[in-house]
Amino acid sequence: MTALTVRLPNSVHAKIRELAARDEISVNQFIASAAAEKLASMLTLDYLRREASLGRREDFQRYLNAVPDVPDEADKV
């Protein structure tokens, strides 16, 4: 593990303490979890952008054209 000093506004620190206590976890655990969630979100976005850049419009259109353009019977109200 690595130690890290972070400066937070008092109001943010107070809310973190409050939420961590409510979940019965330490402030360190709360911040580590929040950082991991942010990383996962950003890495997922990067992954999706890379995958999208590999796509071809022609392939998309071919698959879209293969799907019937009528509502499914089960979807009718």
C-alpha positions in Angstrom: 0.0 0.0 0.0 1.0 3.6 -0.6 0.4 6.5 1.8 -1.0 9.6 0.2 -1.7 13.0 1.7 -4.7 14.7 0.2 -6.0 18.2 1.0 -9.8 18.3 1.1 -12.2 21.1 2.0 -13.5 20.8 5.5 -17.1 20.3 4.2 -16.0 17.4 2.0 -14.0 15.8 4.7 -17.0 16.0 7.1 -19.3 14.4 4.6 -16.8 11.6 4.0 -16.5 10.9 7.7 -20.3 10.9 8.0 -20.9 8.5 5.1 -18.0 6.2 6.2 -19.4 6.0 9.7 -22.9 5.3 8.3 -21.4 2.4 6.3 -19.3 1.3 9.3 -16.0 1.6 7.3 -13.0 3.8 7.8 -12.4 7.1 6.0 -9.4 5.4 4.3 -11.7 2.5 3.0 -14.3 5.0 1.8 -11.7 7.1 -0.1 -10.0 3.9 -1.6 -13.4 2.7 -2.7 -14.3 6.0 -4.2 -11.0 6.2 -6.1 -11.5 2.6 -7.4 -15.0 3.4 -8.6 -13.7 6.5 -10.5 -10.9 4.4 -12.0 -13.3 1.8 -13.2 -15.6 4.4 -14.7 -12.8 6.1 -16.6 -11.2 2.9 -17.8 -14.5 1.6 -19.0 -15.1 4.8 -21.0 -11.6 4.5 -22.5 -12.3 0.9 -23.4 -15.6 1.7 -25.0 -14.0 4.5 -27.0 -11.3 2.2 -28.3 -13.8 -0.4 -29.3 -16.0 2.1 -31.0 -13.1 3.4 -33.0 -12.6 -0.1 -34.4 -16.2 -0.3 -35.6 -17.1 0.3 -39.2 -20.2 2.2 -40.3 -20.8 -0.3 -43.1 -20.9 -3.3 -40.7 -23.3 -1.4 -38.4 -25.6 -0.6 -41.3 -25.5 -4.2 -42.6 -26.6 -5.6 -39.2 -29.2 -2.9 -38.8 -30.7 -3.6 -42.2 -31.0 -7.3 -41.3 -33.4 -6.5 -38.4 -37.1 -6.2 -39.3 -38.4 -2.7 -39.1 -41.7 -3.7 -37.6 -42.7 -3.9 -33.9 -42.6 -7.3 -32.3 -46.1 -8.8 -31.7 -45.3 -9.2 -28.0 -44.6 -5.5 -27.7 -48.1 -4.4 -28.7 -50.3 -3.1 -26.0 
